[in-house]
Every structure is written in C-alpha cells, then in structure tokens.
Amino acid sequence: MSIDSLTTLLREAQHEVHRHQYTHALKIIRDAKIFDLHNIYLSALEHFVTKLPYPSSSDFTEERSMENEHILSLLIDRAINDRTRRETKRSDGLVMPDERTLMLEKIKNLYFQRTDQFIEAKEFGRALEEIQRIYFFDPLNIVAKEYQQKIGQLAELHKK
C-alpha cells in the first residue's frame, strides 16, 4: 500500500467520523491496519474512534465533538507521517509481517465487522459473542475490550 492509498483511506475514515458513521470509519481504519501493521497510530486511531460518543448519547456535546475532530486530525496526520518516515528507512531492515500475521488480522477484522452488523441489528447478545471470538487470537486486544463495554452500554440503553 502506498502512502497515497493510506492517506485516502484515512481521509475517508475521517469523513465517516464527521458523519458519525463510526462503524464504517472503523472498517476503513482496520483495512488500513492490515496493510500497515507496524503503524501504532492506526491502533491509537482505532481505539479513539471506538470511544467516540454518538450524537444521541448524553456524553455528546458540540464542544466535545469539535475537540474530537481535532484529535482525529492529529492522529491521522501522525499515522501518515509515521508511514512516510518508515518508508524512507526501509533499508534499516524493517521486517514485513508474515502471512500468518496478516491472516490473523483479516480474521479479527471479520469478527469486528460481524460485531458491527449485530450492533446495527440491535442483537447485542450475538454482538458480545462475536467480539469475544477475537480473544482466541488476541487475548489482550484493547479494542475488543472497549467494544465489549460499548455493547454493554448500548444494551442497557436499549432496555430503557
């Protein structure tokens, strides 16, 4: 993946966040992570987007939304700059991820996508089951833990 492709993906994700389409933004960010596994800013970006409140949430304010947009822009710029920096240092022997690592990332992304589908269908029990499958591949996945918490909160809100 070229730096231009990464930039395009991340700007598209930023546009989705601006529209409060967090599920779509997360899918785009996860796709970018598959192609640039060494970019820690992409993981930070994914973590940040999972924490964003929806406009219908009591945590949502216009001021906080503007602040989150600024932080999002900074994270995207850092992710792009990190990719550029590493591309210029390719001769330093950066190891490319092996096929197994790439396959595991793709599998985890599929679980996240199915979780998102269950959330959109308001099938929170099935969403929890799906997100817990990620722990088989990555027991300490922070994003999966955040998803679990968010699903729990959504389930509670939906009960009311």
N, C-alpha and C positions, 0 to 999 in steps of 0.2 A: 504494500500500500504506500502510495506516495504521500508526501506532506500535503499536497493539494487535496487529495482524497480525504485525509484526516480532517483538514480544515473544513471541507464541505460537509462532512458528517457532523462535526461538532457544531457548526453554524446551524445546521438543520435541527439538531437536538436543542440548541438554544431557542430557536423559533418555536419548537413544540412546547418547551417550558413556558415561554412567554404566553402561549395559548392555553396554558395549564393542562396540557396533554402529557402528563408525566409518564404514563405508560409507554407512549410512543417515543418519548425522549430517552427513556431508559433502554429501550430496544436498540436505538441508534447508538447509544454510548456503549452498550455491550458488544455490538457489532464492531465498533472501533477497537474495543479492548482485545478482541480476537486477533486483530492484525497488529496490535502494538502492546503485547503483554508486559513489556518492561516499563511502560509509562505509568508511574504511580499517580500522576494527576488524573488519569482516566478513572482509576479506582476511587480517588477522592471525589471526582465529579459524580460518579455513580452513587456514592454514599450520600453526597449532598442532595441530589435530586430525590432520593428515597425519603429524605426528611422534610421535603417541602410541603407546606400545608395547602390543601385545596381551598379555593375561594369560599366554599360552603362551611369550612372549618372555623371554629371560634378563634383559632390561633392566627388566622389570616387578617392582615391589615395592609392597607395600601403602602404605608411606610416600610413595613417589613418586606413586602413584595419588591419594592424598588431596591432595597438593600440586598435581597436575594439575587436580583438580576445583576447587580454589580459584582457580587461574589461569583456568580456563574460566569460572567465575562472574564474575570481574573483567572478562574480555574481553566477555562478554555484556552486562554492565551498561554498559560503555563504549560498545558498539555501540548500545544502546538510547538512552543519553544523547546520543550524537552525533546520532542521528536526531532526537531531540527538539529539540536545540539548533538544528539546521539548519532544522527546520520553523518555528521561531519567527523565523528570519532569512530567510524566503522572499522578503521584499521587497527583500533585498540583491541580487537578480538572479542567483541560482544557476541555471545553465544545466542544463536537463533533458537527459539523454542522447538522442541521436538514434536513429532506427530502426535504422540500420546497427550502431551500438554495441550496442544491445540484442540484435540478431540474432546478432552475433558471440559475445556472452556465452552465449546459448542454445546455439549450436553447440558452444562449448567445454564447456558443461555436458553435452551429449550425449556428447562424447568421454570425459569423465570418468566418466559413468555406464556406458558400454560397457567402459571400462577396469576399473571395479569389477566388472562382470559376469565379465570374463575372469579377474580375480584370484580371484573366488569359485569359478570353474570350474577353477582352477589351470592356466590356459592363459597362462602368463607371457610367452611369446613374442608372442602376439597382444595381450596387455595392453600390452607395450612398443610395438608398432606403433601401437596406438590412441592412447597417450599422446603419441607423437611427432607425431601429426597436429595437436596443439594448437600446436606451434611454427610452423606455417604462418600462424596468425592472431596468435600472440603469442610471438615468438622468445625472449623473456626471462622467460617465465612461471615463477616460482619454485616454485609448487605442482606444476607438471608435472615440474620437475627433482626435487623431493622424491619424487614418485610414482615416477619412474624409479629412484631409489635404493632405495626401499622394495620395488619389484618385483624388483630385482636381489637384494636380501637374501632375499625370500621364495623366489625361485627357488633360491638356494643352500641354504636351509633344507630345501626340498622335495627336493633331490637327496640329502640325507643320509639 
